[in-house]
Amino acid sequence: MGRFKRSKSKKRDRKQKITGNPEETQYTMLKTLIVFDTNALRSTEAGQVAYRFFAFGKPFQLIEEYINTNNLNEYIHLAIPSWAIEELKDQKNRQYLEDVEKYKEVTERLFGLPSFQKMPFPQEEFDCRAYIQEKAEEFLATKQLKKLDIKEELASTVLKSMMSRVLKEEKFKKPFAHSGKFKDAGFKDNIVWESLMHYDDVEAYDKFIFITKDTDYGNCQNEFKEKWNKHIITLKDENLVKAEILKDYELYINERVIYDYTHTEYFLNYLNDELKQKSEIVTETGMGKIENFKINEPSVNIERMPPSEEEDEYILVHSSTIIFYKEGLNKKEQEVIMTTKLADEETKEIIETVYNIELI
């Protein structure tokens, strides 16, 4: 990086066609949707399905906590397929009915022993399904979740898609494979997947993370990309998801104060004013007449420089800009990194700015 030189003010040539304006550009961070498969949502008690309460399991809890702790709620949203919620309710109700039958069997075997006092059976009129439904509604009301539904009007389209996936095994065989003891697992996996494939707000997100312990979704990433031209990855546990979040949002997590400052109107106006003073760009092939510019991203990196004998600790903000210029008869564009020196985090006083490519 070149030695810093304090920027000098210049009067802008009124004939220059420079129209960069921070008010015309919206700077937004990556928007991510994390979708949970049913197996990443199950909550258990002593290793078994718990039916006396409704909650999501450890993977969901840890990911939600990580997002909240790092103030990423605006940029990362959590989504649950409605089918997965219904499946969780059904699992709890089935477990309750199985436990009641087991309880009756054990009670009947022990009945008559001197040491056994017969205990009453659970009330036959007790509606466990309704109880679970009530608990689920109470729990979901406390969460900010995106629900993935399959609308009735799309039922025919979804059915054709599922049939096509079965027939075209060489391309999209999964998730119709079934594993373990559940013969309908492949069908359920497909319902979950189709609810994501037909989600109304796909365009609102830049990236998708699908968390599942199944390997049945291995080929589906290509299908999603073909339809939406969006990036989606499949991860198996919360630790991998947290690592992926850190990779995408590390700068914001570690330098939130400075990051937010670089996206303020004040800082954006400063960058624009600096660029408006420049009329030419010096490239490897010669000089070019600057016609326009665009601030691509106000902070692609933030560095804290340790104190030295010459000066105290300071902060460097690296901003990505695109310079549009004319060299001879050719119109060209070039990314230029503006590096702005801030005195400290508290005052954020701007000291100077240098460029990795010379602008005059």
C-alpha positions as a printed NumPy array, in Angstrom:
array([[  0.   ,   0.   ,   0.   ],
       [  1.31 ,   3.419,  -0.945],
       [  2.282,   6.106,   1.513],
       [ -0.641,   8.26 ,   2.631],
       [ -0.904,  11.757,   1.21 ],
       [ -3.486,  14.172,   2.457],
       [ -6.144,  14.819,  -0.188],
       [ -6.16 ,  18.379,  -1.494],
       [ -9.374,  20.11 ,  -2.486],
       [ -9.796,  21.005,  -6.144],
       [-12.508,  22.939,  -7.899],
       [-14.579,  20.639, -10.   ],
       [-14.513,  21.183, -13.755],
       [-18.12 ,  21.996, -14.604],
       [-17.729,  20.256, -17.972],
       [-16.976,  16.913, -16.355],
       [-19.748,  14.334, -16.772],
       [-19.524,  12.84 , -13.312],
       [-22.861,  11.815, -11.846],
       [-22.018,   9.553,  -8.923],
       [-24.543,  10.123,  -6.15 ],
       [-24.819,   8.17 ,  -2.88 ],
       [-28.552,   8.831,  -2.697],
       [-29.06 ,   6.904,  -5.956],
       [-27.363,   3.735,  -4.717],
       [-28.573,   1.306,  -2.071],
       [-25.838,  -0.587,  -0.258],
       [-27.155,  -3.819,   1.207],
       [-25.415,  -6.772,   2.758],
       [-25.88 , -10.322,   1.644],
       [-29.383, -11.562,   2.473],
       [-29.462, -15.203,   3.578],
       [-32.337, -17.598,   4.206],
       [-31.625, -20.641,   6.383],
       [-34.13 , -23.454,   5.836],
       [-34.451, -26.299,   8.354],
       [-35.319, -29.86 ,   7.468],
       [-37.485, -31.792,   9.94 ],
       [-34.548, -33.757,  11.336],
       [-32.774, -30.503,  12.251],
       [-35.791, -29.348,  14.276],
       [-36.651, -32.336,  16.467],
       [-36.479, -31.742,  20.195],
       [-35.998, -34.792,  22.395],
       [-36.12 , -35.717,  26.054],
       [-33.912, -38.566,  27.27 ],
       [-33.295, -39.411,  23.613],
       [-37.   , -39.728,  22.782],
       [-39.558, -37.455,  21.167],
       [-41.016, -35.19 ,  23.85 ],
       [-44.75 , -34.624,  23.545],
       [-45.433, -32.588,  26.716],
       [-44.025, -29.415,  25.131],
       [-43.301, -28.008,  21.677],
       [-39.906, -26.56 ,  20.796],
       [-37.231, -26.846,  18.157],
       [-34.061, -28.765,  18.885],
       [-30.479, -27.781,  19.569],
       [-29.417, -26.965,  15.965],
       [-32.168, -24.366,  15.639],
       [-31.548, -22.939,  19.1  ],
       [-27.807, -22.474,  18.587],
       [-28.147, -20.937,  15.126],
       [-30.881, -18.564,  16.314],
       [-28.742, -17.541,  19.289],
       [-25.699, -16.938,  17.066],
       [-27.688, -14.691,  14.735],
       [-29.21 , -12.724,  17.622],
       [-25.881, -12.314,  19.428],
       [-24.244, -10.875,  16.329],
       [-27.197,  -8.621,  15.423],
       [-27.686, -10.29 ,  12.059],
       [-31.475, -10.565,  12.222],
       [-31.905,  -7.986,   9.473],
       [-29.762,  -9.97 ,   7.055],
       [-30.325, -13.618,   7.989],
       [-33.808, -15.079,   8.247],
       [-34.881, -18.532,   9.42 ],
       [-37.437, -20.549,   7.488],
       [-39.436, -23.652,   8.38 ],
       [-41.428, -25.727,   5.867],
       [-44.998, -25.939,   7.103],
       [-44.899, -29.638,   6.338],
       [-42.004, -30.042,   8.788],
       [-44.019, -28.391,  11.551],
       [-46.961, -30.7  ,  10.893],
       [-44.619, -33.697,  10.884],
       [-43.194, -32.678,  14.28 ],
       [-46.699, -32.431,  15.713],
       [-47.608, -35.823,  14.294],
       [-44.451, -37.425,  15.699],
       [-45.3  , -36.162,  19.159],
       [-48.858, -37.433,  18.971],
       [-47.714, -40.857,  17.712],
       [-45.17 , -41.07 ,  20.519],
       [-47.845, -40.255,  23.08 ],
       [-50.161, -43.004,  21.782],
       [-47.285, -45.523,  21.743],
       [-46.276, -44.609,  25.305],
       [-49.85 , -44.983,  26.544],
       [-50.034, -48.504,  25.063],
       [-46.681, -49.435,  26.585],
       [-47.816, -48.035,  29.928],
       [-50.945, -50.191,  29.821],
       [-48.944, -53.301,  28.976],
       [-46.49 , -52.757,  31.807],
       [-49.279, -52.007,  34.282],
       [-51.144, -55.188,  33.349],
       [-48.005, -57.315,  33.807],
       [-47.268, -55.824,  37.224],
       [-50.86 , -55.912,  38.453],
       [-51.375, -58.385,  41.338],
       [-47.883, -58.175,  42.788],
       [-47.894, -57.248,  46.526],
       [-45.447, -54.45 ,  45.884],
       [-47.48 , -52.927,  43.063],
       [-50.091, -50.273,  43.511],
       [-52.13 , -49.85 ,  40.381],
       [-51.949, -46.316,  39.031],
       [-54.711, -44.787,  36.924],
       [-54.369, -44.837,  33.137],
       [-54.181, -41.532,  31.262],
       [-57.625, -40.128,  30.604],
       [-59.022, -41.721,  27.469],
       [-60.814, -38.523,  26.524],
       [-57.571, -36.525,  26.645],
       [-56.865, -35.107,  23.169],
       [-53.084, -35.061,  22.957],
       [-53.124, -33.8  ,  19.355],
       [-55.097, -30.712,  20.382],
       [-52.744, -30.182,  23.337],
       [-49.699, -30.341,  21.063],
       [-51.357, -27.983,  18.591],
       [-51.912, -25.439,  21.371],
       [-48.306, -25.698,  22.567],
       [-47.036, -25.365,  18.986],
       [-49.05 , -22.196,  18.409],
       [-47.741, -20.697,  21.663],
       [-44.141, -21.509,  20.718],
       [-44.332, -20.32 ,  17.103],
       [-45.906, -17.031,  18.21 ],
       [-42.627, -16.183,  19.963],
       [-40.497, -16.748,  16.834],
       [-39.794, -14.659,  13.762],
       [-39.942, -17.323,  11.091],
       [-40.594, -17.539,   7.395],
       [-43.001, -20.375,   6.653],
       [-42.654, -22.322,   3.431],
       [-46.023, -23.492,   2.139],
       [-47.196, -25.249,  -0.985],
       [-50.258, -23.374,  -2.185],
       [-53.275, -25.335,  -3.343],
       [-53.132, -23.777,  -6.807],
       [-49.612, -25.198,  -7.207],
       [-50.56 , -28.752,  -6.242],
       [-50.657, -29.951,  -9.864],
       [-47.318, -28.292, -10.666],
       [-45.68 , -29.776,  -7.599],
       [-47.   , -33.262,  -8.372],
       [-45.615, -33.071, -11.92 ],
       [-42.273, -31.913, -10.549],
       [-42.109, -34.825,  -8.108],
       [-43.061, -37.319, -10.813],
       [-40.453, -35.854, -13.134],
       [-37.792, -36.177, -10.473],
       [-38.63 , -39.865, -10.029],
       [-38.526, -40.578, -13.753],
       [-35.319, -38.628, -14.399],
       [-33.253, -40.607, -11.94 ],
       [-30.015, -39.908, -13.737],
       [-30.41 , -36.185, -12.968],
       [-32.588, -35.634,  -9.926],
       [-32.962, -39.033,  -8.292],
       [-32.965, -37.72 ,  -4.752],
       [-34.642, -36.87 ,  -2.418],
       [-36.878, -39.805,  -3.397],
       [-34.465, -42.306,  -1.921],
       [-35.743, -43.735,   1.35 ],
       [-33.575, -44.773,   4.202],
       [-34.   , -46.151,   7.691],
       [-37.288, -47.586,   8.928],
       [-39.597, -44.983,   7.343],
       [-40.783, -46.073,   3.906],
       [-42.375, -42.689,   3.28 ],
       [-39.184, -40.76 ,   4.06 ],
       [-38.484, -40.007,   0.407],
       [-41.975, -38.63 ,  -0.134],
       [-41.721, -36.415,   2.944],
       [-38.292, -35.179,   1.87 ],
       [-39.774, -34.207,  -1.468],
       [-42.585, -32.22 ,   0.127],
       [-40.028, -30.276,   2.162],
       [-37.891, -29.656,  -0.915],
       [-40.813, -28.616,  -3.102],
       [-41.922, -26.086,  -0.489],
       [-38.527, -24.417,  -0.876],
       [-38.55 , -24.69 ,  -4.671],
       [-41.887, -22.849,  -4.76 ],
       [-41.213, -20.273,  -2.046],
       [-42.696, -16.904,  -3.056],
       [-39.87 , -14.732,  -1.725],
       [-36.851, -16.499,  -3.215],
       [-35.917, -13.331,  -5.094],
       [-35.564, -11.43 ,  -1.797],
       [-32.46 , -13.446,  -0.859],
       [-28.972, -13.804,  -2.269],
       [-28.029, -17.069,  -0.621],
       [-29.79 , -20.117,   0.81 ],
       [-28.584, -22.606,   3.405],
       [-30.494, -25.852,   3.807],
       [-29.657, -27.653,   7.056],
       [-30.418, -31.365,   7.073],
       [-28.841, -34.547,   8.38 ],
       [-30.032, -36.479,   5.336],
       [-27.809, -37.124,   2.344],
       [-30.849, -37.414,   0.085],
       [-30.609, -33.82 ,  -1.12 ],
       [-27.203, -34.151,  -2.775],
       [-28.384, -33.469,  -6.35 ],
       [-31.007, -30.893,  -5.522],
       [-28.638, -27.93 ,  -5.447],
       [-28.346, -28.09 ,  -9.221],
       [-32.121, -28.162,  -9.582],
       [-32.521, -25.093,  -7.373],
       [-29.826, -23.189,  -9.267],
       [-31.372, -24.088, -12.621],
       [-34.727, -22.682, -11.581],
       [-33.727, -19.626,  -9.543],
       [-30.111, -18.917, -10.493],
       [-29.419, -18.582,  -6.77 ],
       [-26.672, -20.03 ,  -4.61 ],
       [-27.767, -22.767,  -2.181],
       [-25.676, -25.067,  -0.023],
       [-26.669, -28.072,   2.088],
       [-25.073, -28.391,   5.531],
       [-25.593, -31.103,   8.121],
       [-25.204, -29.372,  11.486],
       [-25.242, -26.076,  13.326],
       [-21.451, -25.768,  13.559],
       [-21.077, -25.818,   9.781],
       [-23.878, -23.273,   9.471],
       [-22.235, -20.932,  11.984],
       [-18.927, -21.242,  10.136],
       [-20.668, -20.332,   6.883],
       [-22.314, -17.309,   8.506],
       [-18.964, -16.159,   9.869],
       [-17.396, -16.476,   6.428],
       [-20.073, -14.288,   4.861],
       [-20.506, -11.719,   7.641],
       [-17.131, -11.688,   9.414],
       [-16.417,  -8.046,   8.637],
       [-19.79 ,  -6.95 ,  10.005],
       [-19.508,  -9.19 ,  13.083],
       [-15.998,  -8.048,  13.985],
       [-16.217,  -4.406,  12.911],
       [-19.877,  -3.502,  13.202],
       [-19.335,   0.068,  14.453],
       [-16.982,   1.013,  11.639],
       [-18.927,  -0.995,   9.061],
       [-22.147,   0.844,   9.886],
       [-20.303,   4.163,   9.766],
       [-18.99 ,   3.476,   6.26 ],
       [-22.562,   3.048,   5.049],
       [-23.776,   6.376,   6.439],
       [-24.677,   9.236,   4.135],
       [-21.819,  11.274,   5.635],
       [-19.12 ,   8.766,   4.625],
       [-20.705,   8.059,   1.244],
       [-20.817,  11.78 ,   0.494],
       [-17.151,  12.009,   1.437],
       [-16.237,   9.237,  -1.029],
       [-18.309,  10.88 ,  -3.748],
       [-16.747,  14.299,  -3.14 ],
       [-13.294,  12.753,  -3.371],
       [-14.068,  11.04 ,  -6.662],
       [-15.723,  14.11 ,  -8.165],
       [-12.393,  15.917,  -7.889],
       [-10.708,  13.375, -10.161],
       [-10.704,  13.867, -13.921],
       [ -8.149,  11.309, -15.173],
       [ -7.028,   7.78 , -14.373],
       [ -3.5  ,   6.502, -14.906],
       [ -3.458,   2.892, -16.143],
       [ -0.808,   0.535, -17.496],
       [ -1.837,   1.465, -21.033],
       [ -1.942,   5.211, -20.574],
       [ -4.183,   8.027, -19.363],
       [ -7.947,   7.911, -19.431],
       [-10.578,  10.649, -19.149],
       [-12.945,   9.846, -16.277],
       [-16.581,  10.062, -17.392],
       [-18.38 ,   8.577, -14.414],
       [-17.919,   6.441, -11.309],
       [-19.814,   4.147,  -8.987],
       [-19.184,   3.236,  -5.366],
       [-19.384,  -0.529,  -5.492],
       [-19.035,  -1.24 ,  -1.75 ],
       [-18.016,   1.321,   0.901],
       [-16.102,  -1.223,   3.01 ],
       [-14.724,  -4.368,   1.447],
       [-12.22 ,  -4.572,   4.284],
       [-11.397,  -2.804,   7.556],
       [ -7.933,  -2.895,   9.125],
       [ -6.766,  -1.732,  12.533],
       [ -3.153,  -0.634,  12.337],
       [ -1.118,  -1.005,  15.544],
       [  0.612,   2.033,  17.066],
       [  4.183,   2.823,  16.043],
       [  6.866,   5.313,  17.053],
       [  5.539,   7.775,  14.486],
       [  1.807,   7.653,  15.249],
       [ -0.971,   6.142,  17.311],
       [ -3.182,   3.263,  16.291],
       [ -5.461,   4.084,  13.353],
       [ -8.066,   2.42 ,  11.121],
       [ -8.008,   1.815,   7.37 ],
       [-11.246,   1.46 ,   5.418],
       [-10.917,  -0.055,   1.944],
       [-13.74 ,   0.947,  -0.424],
       [-14.379,  -0.603,  -3.827],
       [-15.269,   1.821,  -6.631],
       [-15.737,   1.435, -10.37 ],
       [-14.258,   4.146, -12.589],
       [-15.758,   4.563, -16.055],
       [-13.346,   6.287, -18.407],
       [-12.468,   6.864, -22.032],
       [ -9.043,   6.031, -23.432],
       [ -8.795,   7.293, -26.965],
       [-12.019,   6.154, -28.627],
       [-12.485,   3.209, -26.257],
       [-14.788,   3.266, -23.252],
       [-13.422,   1.254, -20.341],
       [-14.015,   0.601, -16.674],
       [-11.647,  -0.197, -13.821],
       [-12.084,  -1.165, -10.182],
       [-10.216,   1.23 ,  -7.916],
       [ -9.749,   0.687,  -4.185],
       [ -9.987,   3.835,  -2.074],
       [ -8.257,   3.472,   1.285],
       [ -9.446,   5.977,   3.859],
       [ -7.591,   6.528,   7.095],
       [ -9.639,   7.133,  10.249],
       [ -8.069,   8.503,  13.406],
       [ -9.9  ,   6.139,  15.762],
       [-13.184,   4.335,  16.378],
       [-14.576,   6.932,  18.747],
       [-14.233,  10.088,  16.63 ],
       [-13.963,   8.398,  13.219],
       [-12.141,  11.503,  12.038],
       [-11.175,  11.16 ,   8.382],
       [ -7.472,  11.895,   7.937],
       [ -6.825,  11.141,   4.272],
       [ -7.522,   8.846,   1.333],
       [ -5.236,   7.143,  -1.163],
       [ -5.947,   5.009,  -4.24 ],
       [ -4.389,   1.76 ,  -5.444],
       [ -4.509,   3.205,  -8.977],
       [ -3.511,   6.815,  -9.536],
       [ -6.348,   9.248, -10.107],
       [ -5.63 ,  12.86 , -11.019]])
